[in-house]
């Protein structure tokens, strides 16, 4: 394992994740060995004070990589990047990609060359402008070769994340869970907009965000602080069959109606006995 105090790192790809990770590693005291990106220095003002030792436009042009290399490109580009690693340079000791859904097997060609490989995935949503602080208390799943995992575990701790070493089989499940919690929350707001706009065409996404933002924040705080079923409220948790049936009848779009039924059924099963009439009704709807 590479000792934390001696680590230098390379970032491949200067998108939202690559920029935030580079800033976090630099802030934690790691040496920014190189940045590989087609973007010029003027296009990356976030790195103005990062003391980057080397800049390369592509992986194939890189002369060196430092100790730990992070591939921060879209999933469908990882294999291509992996193939571009030149044989003529000193190899990095650890190479990791940051994909949530894909395992370290994408880096098998590098593993065959004796490089320790892994995946390093922060369970976080990276909006434009995300900085180094985004990793604080963030779950970071790590999977791959043992030595690489131990090195990355130290790195995750250094940037104030919460590392968890997992199996390759667990990666997809974790990613789906993250999508359900983060991305599907956005879907709920869009669903609310669609339902309301059935009755008032002036309702748009901005109005829904403004009017339902407070209840969304309170709900999330209750989930985190109280857990389930205590945080669950509403007609499904109360077993209010009349209200649930009224809601279903008021949703004109069949796709939205099914989403409502499935979500209500999951909430009811968490709050009510299985034999409750509401569960029977929803199951047969």
Secondary structure, DSSP 8 states (H G I E B T S, - for coil): ---GGG-EEEEE--SHHHHHHHHHHHHTT-EEEEEE-SS-GGG-GGGTTS--SEEESSGGG-SB--SEEEE-S-GGGHHHHHHT--TTSB--SEEEE--SS--GGGGHHHHTTT-EEEEEEE-S---TT--GGGGTT-EEEEEE-HHHHHHHHHHHHHTT-EEEE--HHHHHHHHHHHIIIIIHHHHHHHHHHHHHHTT-TT--HHHHHHHHHHHHHHHHHHHHHH-TTTT--SHHHHT-HHHHHHHHHH---HHHHHHHHHHHHHHHHHHS-TT-HHHHHHHT-
